[in-house]
Amino acid sequence: MTEEIENDPTLQRFVEQSLEKLEQIEAELINLEKIHSPAGTSVAKIYAITLSLKESAALLDLDNISLIASNIGSVLDRIFKNEIPFTNDLLNIIIDIYDKLTELVSNTTLSSDYDIRAITIPLEESVKEAIASNQAAAPQKPNPTPVKEKPTTVTQTEEVEKVEEAKEKKPETSYVEPPIHNKSSYISAHDFKKKFNIKKEIDLSSNTNPLGVSKAVSNTIMNMANNCCGFENNMDDSLKFGLVQRHDVSEDNIIVANGAAEILDLALRLTVTPGIDHVLSYEFGLPEYSRVAALCGVELLRLPRSRNFSPPLDQIVTTANKNTAAVIITNPDIPSGYGMQAEELATMATLLPERTLLIIDERSVEFAWPEDDYSMLPFLSKIPNLIILRSFSWSFGMQGVRLGYALMSSERAQHIEDARLPLSISPLNLGAGIAALNHSEFYYSTIALIIKGRERVQKGLQELGCSVYPSQSNFVMFSGPIPAKELHDKMLDHGFKIKLLNEFGLKDLLTVSIGNNSRNRKFLAALRNILAE
């Protein structure tokens, strides 16, 4: 994790335990949306976990995290006691705030940098509306008795005891559940967006990081922008050193560039003989591979895939010959998300012609579980012609910063370094990369959020009758009960942008990026509504 977290076991445990608590809260929020769930019990559990998170943050003087948890806890207490009605709007606000709280926990050491008014004000406004609605609906009572304010500073034990006492005094049936899960009812797209408070398009097509960008990265970019009249000249070495620590390889094995495509271009230019050689890959792969090959003066041959979208390794071996300059494989695959075991790729590598490069694009391998089973890093020293492409775009939330790197033999890395232009990468990009590597609490939070969110989205799609392809990436490929273009357009009407795969030649399939808990939930609700039409 960050230097502060690595040197402070207490802070490290706080991040790990807080993420676990937020995962438990998410599970209880899902219960609240089910008609037959014990809603009052769910509220009590969420309340107790939230108070535990609040106290843990307060002990470490993490004031913003503690304050937000306190605000949510106060609202949950009033909901449980039926002092305010639990409406759809209030549920949406609460789920959104827990997502913001997850973002703060993933930036624990920098959480004080956040302006939390943007997080707390929507909750305050929603509570005011709920109170006003409740008062308007309730019969007028003469001479109301003033209600004594309860103390604001109490221990977690006292709060939980009050919840249990309230449960004993008030029967469970007095709790009014929000009427959300009614599979047979359809509402218009306009009403759906109003119900879920969707005011602008939610992009689930571009695989952006659901936590946004690390606060360390954004702070670094702003600081460097204010001092861009001059930069240190050794930032490339500093980034390489961070990657050495991350992957336990030699600095001589690393090339840093403006994205993985640049390294692919450099590697092919220094390897192929234009007009004679070719490159092998397979159908329905990234279009950029063909463009890079064409710019290098060679053809990229795409072989047929199997039905499960796995790469055709046997056909690649039998097709490769002395003119095969390189084989390109994306793992996990794009656009299917299929993950191939590294052992299988390593076996194939031993059967390729001696001169053929094996280029493995691992830009999303961090989301594979467990990563070590899918990454080719353990084979770097055993396969001389292996080149592994990596990116900062998805796992580090730096899609708007063009930065990537590759791992390869030291001889090949030196050959590429000697052939490229000097100082080709912006120092600002390098600084952002260094900050990202030093802020690994954000990275690990991202991986946990994606893996758990992916499981829930896949399950939700299957329950709605979709054909879902297994994914080890940060998106899921699927086909719905209605044509892909129709589903895509109806999703747009509901406020969601998902990805059509026409550019890959897959007109009947779509992909959806894994978002935060709120976005995943709303996406599945939108799909449920569309299919109920």
C-alpha positions as CSV (number, residue, x, y, z in Angstrom):
1,M,0.0,0.0,0.0
2,T,1.1,3.6,0.3
3,E,4.3,4.3,2.3
4,E,2.1,5.5,5.2
5,I,0.0,2.4,5.2
6,E,2.9,0.0,4.7
7,N,4.6,1.6,7.8
8,D,1.4,1.6,9.8
9,P,-0.2,-1.9,10.3
10,T,-3.2,-0.3,12.1
11,L,-4.0,1.8,9.0
12,Q,-3.5,-1.2,6.7
13,R,-6.0,-3.2,8.8
14,F,-8.4,-0.4,8.8
15,V,-8.5,-0.3,5.0
16,E,-8.9,-4.1,4.7
17,Q,-11.5,-4.3,7.4
18,S,-13.5,-1.3,6.1
19,L,-13.7,-2.8,2.6
20,E,-15.0,-6.0,4.2
21,K,-17.6,-4.0,6.2
22,L,-18.7,-2.1,3.1
23,E,-19.1,-5.5,1.2
24,Q,-21.3,-6.7,4.1
25,I,-23.4,-3.5,3.8
26,E,-23.8,-4.0,0.1
27,A,-25.2,-7.5,0.7
28,E,-27.7,-6.1,3.2
29,L,-28.7,-3.3,0.8
30,I,-29.5,-6.0,-1.8
31,N,-31.8,-7.6,0.9
32,L,-33.6,-4.4,1.2
33,E,-34.7,-4.5,-2.4
34,K,-36.3,-7.9,-2.0
35,I,-40.0,-8.0,-1.2
36,H,-39.8,-10.9,1.2
37,S,-36.6,-9.9,2.9
38,P,-36.5,-9.1,6.7
39,A,-36.0,-5.4,5.9
40,G,-35.9,-4.1,9.5
41,T,-33.2,-6.6,10.4
42,S,-31.2,-5.5,7.3
43,V,-31.4,-1.8,8.4
44,A,-30.3,-2.8,11.9
45,K,-27.3,-4.7,10.5
46,I,-26.3,-1.9,8.2
47,Y,-26.6,0.5,11.1
48,A,-24.4,-1.5,13.4
49,I,-21.7,-2.1,10.7
50,T,-21.8,1.6,9.8
51,L,-21.3,2.7,13.4
52,S,-18.3,0.2,13.7
53,L,-16.8,1.9,10.6
54,K,-17.4,5.3,12.1
55,E,-15.6,4.4,15.3
56,S,-12.7,2.8,13.6
57,A,-12.2,5.9,11.5
58,A,-12.5,8.2,14.5
59,L,-9.8,6.3,16.4
60,L,-7.4,7.0,13.5
61,D,-8.6,10.7,13.2
62,L,-10.0,10.0,9.7
63,D,-12.6,12.8,10.2
64,N,-14.2,12.7,6.8
65,I,-14.8,9.0,6.8
66,S,-16.1,9.1,10.4
67,L,-18.4,12.0,9.7
68,I,-20.0,10.4,6.6
69,A,-20.5,7.1,8.4
70,S,-22.0,9.1,11.3
71,N,-24.5,10.9,9.0
72,I,-25.6,7.7,7.4
73,G,-26.0,6.0,10.8
74,S,-28.2,8.7,12.0
75,V,-30.5,8.4,9.0
76,L,-30.6,4.6,9.3
77,D,-31.6,5.0,13.0
78,R,-34.5,7.2,12.0
79,I,-35.6,4.9,9.2
80,F,-35.6,1.9,11.6
81,K,-37.8,3.7,14.1
82,N,-40.2,4.8,11.3
83,E,-39.5,8.4,12.0
84,I,-39.0,8.9,8.3
85,P,-40.3,6.8,5.4
86,F,-37.9,4.7,3.5
87,T,-38.5,5.8,-0.1
88,N,-36.9,4.8,-3.4
89,D,-35.2,8.1,-3.5
90,L,-33.7,7.8,-0.1
91,L,-32.5,4.2,-0.8
92,N,-30.8,5.4,-4.0
93,I,-29.1,8.3,-2.1
94,I,-27.9,5.9,0.7
95,I,-26.5,3.4,-1.9
96,D,-24.7,6.3,-3.7
97,I,-23.2,7.5,-0.5
98,Y,-21.9,4.1,0.5
99,D,-20.2,4.1,-2.9
100,K,-18.6,7.5,-2.1
101,L,-17.5,6.1,1.2
102,T,-15.8,3.2,-0.6
103,E,-14.0,5.7,-2.7
104,L,-12.8,7.5,0.5
105,V,-11.7,4.3,2.1
106,S,-9.7,3.5,-1.1
107,N,-8.0,6.9,-0.6
108,T,-7.7,6.6,3.2
109,T,-4.4,8.4,3.6
110,L,-5.7,11.3,1.4
111,S,-9.4,11.2,2.5
112,S,-9.0,14.6,4.2
113,D,-8.4,16.2,0.8
114,Y,-12.1,15.5,-0.2
115,D,-14.8,18.1,0.0
116,I,-17.5,15.9,1.6
117,R,-20.3,18.5,1.2
118,A,-21.0,17.0,-2.2
119,I,-21.5,13.7,-0.4
120,T,-23.5,14.8,2.6
121,I,-25.8,17.5,1.2
122,P,-27.8,15.1,-1.0
123,L,-28.5,12.9,2.0
124,E,-29.6,15.9,4.1
125,E,-31.9,17.1,1.3
126,S,-33.4,13.7,0.9
127,V,-34.1,13.4,4.6
128,K,-35.8,16.8,4.6
129,E,-38.0,15.7,1.7
130,A,-38.8,12.5,3.6
131,I,-39.7,14.4,6.7
132,A,-41.9,16.8,4.8
133,S,-43.6,13.9,3.0
134,N,-44.2,12.1,6.3
135,Q,-45.7,15.2,7.9
136,A,-48.0,15.9,5.0
137,A,-49.3,12.3,5.1
138,A,-49.7,12.0,8.8
139,P,-52.9,13.3,10.6
140,Q,-52.6,16.5,12.6
141,K,-52.3,16.0,16.3
142,P,-53.1,18.8,18.8
143,N,-50.5,20.0,21.4
144,P,-47.6,17.9,20.2
145,T,-45.1,17.0,23.0
146,P,-41.6,18.3,22.4
147,V,-39.1,15.5,21.6
148,K,-35.9,15.6,23.6
149,E,-32.9,15.5,21.4
150,K,-30.8,12.4,22.0
151,P,-27.0,12.8,22.7
152,T,-24.9,12.9,19.6
153,T,-21.9,11.3,21.2
154,V,-22.5,7.7,22.1
155,T,-20.6,4.5,21.9
156,Q,-21.2,1.8,19.3
157,T,-22.4,-0.6,22.0
158,E,-25.0,2.0,23.2
159,E,-26.2,2.6,19.7
160,V,-26.6,-1.2,19.0
161,E,-28.4,-1.6,22.3
162,K,-30.9,1.1,21.2
163,V,-31.5,-0.7,17.9
164,E,-32.2,-4.0,19.7
165,E,-34.4,-2.2,22.2
166,A,-36.4,-0.6,19.4
167,K,-36.7,-4.0,17.7
168,E,-38.3,-5.5,20.9
169,K,-40.7,-2.6,21.3
170,K,-41.8,-2.3,17.6
171,P,-43.0,-5.4,15.7
172,E,-41.2,-6.2,12.5
173,T,-44.4,-5.8,10.5
174,S,-44.5,-2.1,11.2
175,Y,-41.6,-1.6,8.9
176,V,-42.7,-0.4,5.4
177,E,-40.6,-1.8,2.7
178,P,-39.8,0.2,-0.5
179,P,-41.8,-1.2,-3.4
180,I,-38.9,-1.7,-5.8
181,H,-38.7,-5.3,-6.8
182,N,-41.8,-6.0,-8.9
183,K,-40.7,-8.1,-11.9
184,S,-44.1,-7.9,-13.6
185,S,-44.5,-4.1,-13.6
186,Y,-43.0,-2.0,-16.4
187,I,-42.5,1.8,-16.1
188,S,-41.5,4.1,-18.9
189,A,-37.8,5.0,-19.4
190,H,-38.6,8.5,-18.3
191,D,-40.1,7.3,-15.1
192,F,-37.3,4.8,-14.5
193,K,-34.7,7.6,-14.7
194,K,-36.7,9.7,-12.3
195,K,-37.2,6.8,-9.9
196,F,-33.4,6.1,-9.8
197,N,-32.4,9.7,-10.0
198,I,-30.4,9.3,-13.2
199,K,-29.8,12.8,-14.5
200,K,-27.0,12.2,-17.0
201,E,-25.8,9.2,-19.0
202,I,-24.0,6.4,-17.1
203,D,-21.2,5.1,-19.2
204,L,-20.8,1.3,-18.8
205,S,-19.1,0.9,-22.2
206,S,-15.5,2.1,-21.7
207,N,-14.3,0.0,-18.8
208,T,-13.4,3.1,-16.7
209,N,-12.4,2.5,-13.1
210,P,-15.5,2.5,-10.8
211,L,-13.6,4.3,-8.1
212,G,-12.5,7.1,-10.5
213,V,-8.9,8.1,-10.2
214,S,-6.6,7.8,-7.2
215,K,-6.5,11.0,-5.2
216,A,-2.7,10.6,-5.2
217,V,-2.6,10.7,-9.0
218,S,-5.0,13.7,-9.4
219,N,-3.0,15.6,-6.7
220,T,0.3,14.9,-8.5
221,I,-1.1,16.0,-11.9
222,M,-2.3,19.2,-10.4
223,N,0.9,19.9,-8.6
224,M,3.0,19.2,-11.6
225,A,0.7,21.3,-13.9
226,N,1.4,24.2,-11.6
227,N,5.1,23.7,-11.9
228,C,5.4,22.5,-15.5
229,C,8.2,25.0,-16.4
230,G,10.6,22.3,-15.3
231,F,10.8,18.7,-14.4
232,E,13.3,16.2,-13.1
233,N,15.1,14.2,-15.8
234,N,15.1,10.9,-13.9
235,M,11.3,10.3,-13.6
236,D,11.5,7.4,-16.1
237,D,14.0,5.7,-13.8
238,S,11.8,6.3,-10.8
239,L,8.8,4.7,-12.5
240,K,10.9,1.7,-13.5
241,F,12.1,1.3,-10.0
242,G,8.4,1.3,-8.8
243,L,7.7,-1.4,-11.4
244,V,10.7,-3.4,-10.3
245,Q,9.3,-3.5,-6.8
246,R,5.9,-4.4,-8.0
247,H,6.9,-7.3,-10.3
248,D,10.1,-8.4,-8.8
249,V,12.0,-8.2,-12.0
250,S,15.2,-6.4,-13.1
251,E,15.0,-2.8,-14.3
252,D,16.6,-4.0,-17.6
253,N,13.4,-6.0,-18.3
254,I,11.1,-3.0,-18.4
255,I,10.1,-0.6,-21.2
256,V,7.8,2.3,-20.4
257,A,5.8,4.0,-23.2
258,N,2.7,6.0,-24.1
259,G,0.4,3.0,-23.9
260,A,0.7,-0.7,-24.9
261,A,0.1,0.0,-28.6
262,E,3.3,2.0,-28.8
263,I,5.4,-0.9,-27.5
264,L,3.6,-3.3,-29.9
265,D,4.5,-0.9,-32.8
266,L,8.2,-0.7,-31.7
267,A,8.5,-4.4,-31.2
268,L,7.1,-5.2,-34.6
269,R,9.0,-2.6,-36.5
270,L,12.3,-4.0,-35.2
271,T,11.3,-7.6,-36.0
272,V,9.3,-7.9,-39.2
273,T,10.4,-7.9,-42.8
274,P,7.7,-5.9,-44.7
275,G,5.9,-7.7,-47.5
276,I,7.3,-11.1,-46.4
277,D,6.5,-11.7,-42.8
278,H,3.1,-11.9,-41.2
279,V,1.6,-11.7,-37.7
280,L,-0.8,-14.3,-36.2
281,S,-3.8,-13.6,-34.0
282,Y,-7.5,-14.7,-34.1
283,E,-10.9,-13.4,-35.1
284,F,-13.0,-10.9,-33.1
285,G,-9.8,-9.4,-31.5
286,L,-8.8,-5.8,-31.0
287,P,-8.8,-3.8,-34.3
288,E,-5.7,-1.9,-33.2
289,Y,-3.6,-4.9,-33.8
290,S,-4.4,-5.0,-37.5
291,R,-3.7,-1.2,-37.8
292,V,-0.3,-1.5,-36.1
293,A,0.6,-4.5,-38.3
294,A,-0.4,-2.6,-41.4
295,L,1.7,0.4,-40.4
296,C,4.7,-2.0,-40.0
297,G,4.1,-3.3,-43.6
298,V,2.8,-6.8,-42.7
299,E,-0.5,-8.6,-42.6
300,L,-2.2,-9.8,-39.4
301,L,-3.8,-13.2,-40.0
302,R,-6.8,-13.9,-37.8
303,L,-7.6,-17.6,-37.1
304,P,-11.1,-18.9,-36.1
305,R,-11.9,-19.1,-32.4
306,S,-13.6,-21.9,-30.6
307,R,-17.2,-21.5,-29.4
308,N,-16.2,-20.4,-25.9
309,F,-14.0,-17.6,-27.4
310,S,-10.8,-19.2,-26.2
311,P,-7.7,-18.5,-28.5
312,P,-7.1,-21.3,-31.0
313,L,-3.7,-22.3,-29.6
314,D,-3.4,-25.5,-31.6
315,Q,-4.2,-23.8,-34.9
316,I,-1.7,-21.0,-34.1
317,V,1.1,-23.7,-33.6
318,T,0.2,-25.5,-36.8
319,T,-0.1,-22.3,-38.8
320,A,3.1,-20.6,-37.6
321,N,6.1,-20.9,-39.9
322,K,9.4,-19.2,-40.5
323,N,7.7,-16.0,-41.8
324,T,5.6,-15.7,-38.6
325,A,7.2,-12.6,-37.0
326,A,4.9,-12.6,-34.0
327,V,1.8,-14.1,-32.3
328,I,-0.5,-11.7,-30.4
329,I,-2.8,-12.9,-27.7
330,T,-4.9,-10.8,-25.4
331,N,-5.3,-12.4,-21.9
332,P,-7.9,-11.9,-20.5
333,D,-9.5,-11.6,-23.9
334,I,-11.1,-8.5,-25.4
335,P,-14.0,-8.4,-26.0
336,S,-15.1,-11.7,-24.4
337,G,-13.2,-11.5,-21.0
338,Y,-12.1,-15.1,-21.4
339,G,-9.1,-15.9,-19.3
340,M,-6.5,-18.4,-20.4
341,Q,-4.2,-20.2,-18.0
342,A,-0.6,-19.1,-18.3
343,E,0.6,-22.7,-18.3
344,E,-1.3,-23.3,-21.6
345,L,0.3,-20.3,-23.2
346,A,3.8,-21.3,-22.0
347,T,3.3,-24.8,-23.5
348,M,2.3,-23.2,-26.8
349,A,5.4,-20.9,-26.7
350,T,7.7,-23.9,-26.8
351,L,6.1,-25.1,-30.1
352,L,6.5,-21.8,-32.0
353,P,9.3,-21.1,-34.5
354,E,12.5,-19.9,-32.8
355,R,12.3,-16.4,-34.2
356,T,8.6,-15.8,-33.5
357,L,7.7,-13.2,-30.8
358,L,5.0,-14.2,-28.4
359,I,3.2,-10.9,-27.4
360,I,0.7,-11.3,-24.6
361,D,-1.5,-8.2,-24.0
362,E,-2.2,-8.3,-20.2
363,R,-3.8,-4.9,-19.9
364,S,-6.6,-6.3,-17.6
365,V,-4.9,-9.4,-16.1
366,E,-5.0,-7.8,-12.6
367,F,-8.7,-8.5,-12.5
368,A,-8.2,-12.2,-13.1
369,W,-8.6,-14.4,-10.1
370,P,-6.1,-15.6,-9.0
371,E,-3.8,-13.3,-11.1
372,D,-0.8,-15.6,-10.8
373,D,-2.7,-18.4,-12.7
374,Y,-3.2,-16.1,-15.7
375,S,-0.2,-13.8,-15.9
376,M,2.9,-14.8,-17.9
377,L,5.3,-13.0,-15.6
378,P,6.6,-16.3,-14.0
379,F,7.7,-17.4,-17.4
380,L,9.5,-14.2,-18.4
381,S,13.0,-15.7,-17.8
382,K,12.1,-19.0,-19.4
383,I,10.7,-17.8,-22.8
384,P,13.3,-15.6,-24.6
385,N,10.8,-14.2,-27.2
386,L,8.1,-13.3,-24.7
387,I,6.8,-9.7,-24.5
388,I,4.2,-8.9,-21.9
389,L,2.2,-5.7,-22.4
390,R,0.7,-3.9,-19.4
391,S,-1.3,-0.6,-18.9
392,F,-2.2,1.9,-16.2
393,S,-5.6,2.6,-17.7
394,W,-8.0,0.3,-16.0
395,S,-6.7,-1.0,-12.7
396,F,-5.1,2.3,-11.8
397,G,-7.9,4.5,-13.1
398,M,-5.6,6.4,-15.6
399,Q,-7.5,5.9,-18.8
400,G,-7.1,9.6,-19.6
401,V,-3.3,9.3,-19.1
402,R,-1.5,7.5,-21.9
403,L,0.9,5.3,-20.0
404,G,1.9,1.7,-20.4
405,Y,4.8,-0.6,-20.1
406,A,6.2,-4.0,-21.2
407,L,8.3,-6.7,-19.7
408,M,10.7,-8.7,-21.8
409,S,14.3,-10.0,-22.0
410,S,16.9,-7.4,-21.1
411,E,18.5,-7.8,-24.6
412,R,15.3,-7.1,-26.4
413,A,14.4,-4.2,-24.1
414,Q,17.8,-2.6,-24.8
415,H,17.4,-3.1,-28.5
416,I,14.0,-1.2,-28.3
417,E,15.4,1.6,-26.1
418,D,18.3,2.1,-28.5
419,A,15.9,2.5,-31.5
420,R,13.3,4.9,-30.0
421,L,13.3,8.6,-29.7
422,P,14.7,10.0,-26.3
423,L,12.3,11.6,-23.8
424,S,9.2,10.4,-25.7
425,I,7.0,10.3,-22.6
426,S,5.6,13.3,-20.9
427,P,7.0,13.8,-17.4
428,L,3.4,14.6,-16.3
429,N,2.4,11.0,-17.3
430,L,5.4,9.6,-15.6
431,G,4.7,11.5,-12.4
432,A,1.1,10.2,-12.5
433,G,2.4,6.6,-12.9
434,I,4.8,6.9,-9.9
435,A,1.9,8.3,-7.8
436,A,-0.3,5.4,-8.8
437,L,2.3,2.8,-7.9
438,N,2.8,4.4,-4.5
439,H,-0.9,4.5,-3.8
440,S,-1.7,0.8,-3.9
441,E,-4.5,1.0,-1.3
442,F,-6.5,2.5,-4.2
443,Y,-5.3,-0.3,-6.6
444,Y,-6.3,-3.1,-4.2
445,S,-9.7,-1.5,-3.5
446,T,-10.3,-1.4,-7.3
447,I,-9.5,-5.1,-7.8
448,A,-11.7,-6.2,-4.9
449,L,-14.6,-4.0,-6.1
450,I,-14.3,-5.3,-9.7
451,I,-14.1,-9.0,-8.8
452,K,-17.1,-8.9,-6.4
453,G,-19.1,-6.6,-8.8
454,R,-18.4,-8.9,-11.7
455,E,-19.8,-11.9,-9.9
456,R,-23.0,-10.0,-9.1
457,V,-23.5,-8.7,-12.6
458,Q,-22.9,-12.1,-14.2
459,K,-25.4,-13.7,-11.7
460,G,-27.9,-10.9,-12.3
461,L,-27.7,-11.2,-16.1
462,Q,-28.2,-15.0,-15.9
463,E,-31.3,-14.6,-13.7
464,L,-32.8,-12.2,-16.3
465,G,-32.4,-14.9,-19.0
466,C,-29.2,-13.6,-20.7
467,S,-26.5,-15.7,-22.1
468,V,-23.4,-14.7,-20.2
469,Y,-19.8,-15.5,-21.1
470,P,-17.3,-16.1,-18.2
471,S,-15.1,-13.2,-17.7
472,Q,-11.8,-12.6,-15.9
473,S,-11.7,-8.9,-16.9
474,N,-13.5,-5.7,-15.7
475,F,-16.4,-6.2,-18.1
476,V,-18.9,-8.9,-19.0
477,M,-19.9,-10.0,-22.5
478,F,-23.5,-11.2,-22.9
479,S,-26.5,-11.5,-25.2
480,G,-30.0,-10.7,-24.2
481,P,-33.4,-12.1,-24.9
482,I,-33.9,-9.3,-27.5
483,P,-31.6,-8.2,-30.3
484,A,-28.4,-6.5,-29.3
485,K,-29.0,-3.2,-31.1
486,E,-32.6,-3.0,-29.7
487,L,-31.3,-3.6,-26.1
488,H,-28.5,-1.1,-26.6
489,D,-30.9,1.6,-27.7
490,K,-33.4,0.9,-24.9
491,M,-30.6,1.0,-22.4
492,L,-29.7,4.5,-23.8
493,D,-33.3,5.6,-23.2
494,H,-32.9,4.4,-19.6
495,G,-29.7,6.4,-19.1
496,F,-27.1,3.7,-19.7
497,K,-24.5,3.3,-22.4
498,I,-23.3,-0.2,-22.9
499,K,-21.0,-1.4,-25.8
500,L,-22.1,-2.9,-29.1
501,L,-19.4,-5.1,-30.5
502,N,-19.9,-4.3,-34.2
503,E,-16.3,-3.2,-34.6
504,F,-15.3,-6.8,-33.5
505,G,-17.6,-8.4,-36.0
506,L,-20.0,-9.5,-33.2
507,K,-23.3,-7.9,-33.9
508,D,-25.4,-10.1,-31.6
509,L,-23.3,-9.5,-28.4
510,L,-22.7,-6.6,-26.0
511,T,-20.4,-5.9,-23.1
512,V,-21.1,-4.0,-19.9
513,S,-18.3,-2.5,-17.8
514,I,-18.3,-3.4,-14.1
515,G,-19.3,-0.2,-12.2
516,N,-19.6,0.5,-8.5
517,N,-22.4,-1.1,-6.5
518,S,-24.9,1.7,-7.3
519,R,-24.3,1.5,-11.1
520,N,-24.3,-2.3,-11.2
521,R,-27.7,-2.3,-9.3
522,K,-29.2,0.4,-11.5
523,F,-28.0,-1.4,-14.7
524,L,-29.7,-4.6,-13.7
525,A,-32.8,-2.8,-12.7
526,A,-32.9,-1.1,-16.1
527,L,-32.5,-4.4,-17.9
528,R,-35.2,-6.0,-15.7
529,N,-37.6,-3.1,-16.6
530,I,-36.8,-3.4,-20.3
531,L,-37.5,-7.1,-20.4
532,A,-40.7,-6.6,-18.5
533,E,-42.1,-4.4,-21.2
